[in-house]
Amino acid sequence: MALRLWKYMLLLCERNRKNKNSLPLICPIVIYHGSKPYHAPRNIWQLFSNPEQAQKLMGEEYQLIDLQSMSDDAILQKKHLAMFEYLLKHIHKRDILKLWENVFTHCQHALLVDKEKGYICIKALVWYSDAKLPEEKQAALERVISSHLSKEETATIMRTIAQKYIEEGRQQGVMQGMEKGMEQGIMQGMEKGMEKGKMERNLEIAKAMLANGVEVSFIAQITGLDTACIASLQL
């Protein structure tokens, strides 16, 4: 229930955010009328194996690595992360090809580390920076990479760009379907739960009114239940 409530609240926040600058305050309330004592977790943190650590990591301010506030020298002193952080810091510059030249020139140690891992970082950065690069300059990017890496390594990395367009087409269709399905499912669940709760409440009211001798027709007007349903409660 705690996880379900968070899903509902996040969905409401997402919908509200489209029209307003601030998020709404939401007070989650659960009305329980089961026959057994309620022992389910009352907040989402209790669902984790370490509730205190989960609340500290996920409930407090997120950790920020502000690359723009860091000097290039400080970034380049790092090992594997130097290449990753350096390119991300300067990705908004117009000359992406020059940026890649600088990456290969200044991040030699990071390149050696990345080579041992199959150029995972390089592939990810090529994938990311390709969106900033005009299509007519992709061949120039390949030449920059090939001037620093072997022919086989360059071919492997450049296949990343081709695969990107294939995956983007697939993922776009899949994600649109998933988002629509999840949103529809959550809203249907909320509506169904509210309808069920309303029906159960009206039945309880009808039973109480019957016990006090109130006319069936009057109960029907108050609760919206049909007379046959109310009459069955007397059996």
JOTA-V417289 format. One record per helix or strand. SS is the DSSP state (H for helix, E for strand). FROM is the first residue (numbers start at 0). LEN is the number of residues. Records with the same first field share a line. If there is no record, write none. Layout:
BEGIN
SS: FROM-LEN / FROM-LEN
END
This chain:
BEGIN
H: 1-16 / 43-4 / 50-9 / 66-3 / 71-5 / 79-11 / 95-11 / 107-9 / 119-11 / 134-12 / 150-61 / 215-8 / 226-6
END
